[in-house]
Amino acid sequence: MRDAVVPLGGRDWNIRFVRRKDLPSARYMGLCNRESLELLIYKRLPEFDLLDTLIHECRHAQNRVLFEAEEFIDETSTELARAILKTRVLQDG
């Protein structure tokens, strides 16, 4: 995994994989910061949780309305992560 700048919702966002202490609380796996245009993802998550969290935070960044819809984001991000991993579209090499 590597940090990157990606376009989401018409703006360039910095995605950073960080240590636990870089997040506001130990219960956070990721964070979408609309002021700094940064997504922070805890880098020591298991593969599924890492992908789920990355999708989750990207979806918050894409659409301000979705920022308020936490339950919907949780459910659909997990579904997308399962589909991506089950189909093995992301393989090294």
Secondary structure as UniProt FT lines:
FT   STRAND          4..8
FT   TURN            9..10
FT   STRAND          11..18
FT   HELIX           20..22
FT   TURN            26..27
FT   STRAND          30..33
FT   TURN            34..37
FT   STRAND          38..42
FT   TURN            43..44
FT   HELIX           47..62
FT   HELIX           65..68
FT   HELIX           70..86
FT   TURN            87..88
//
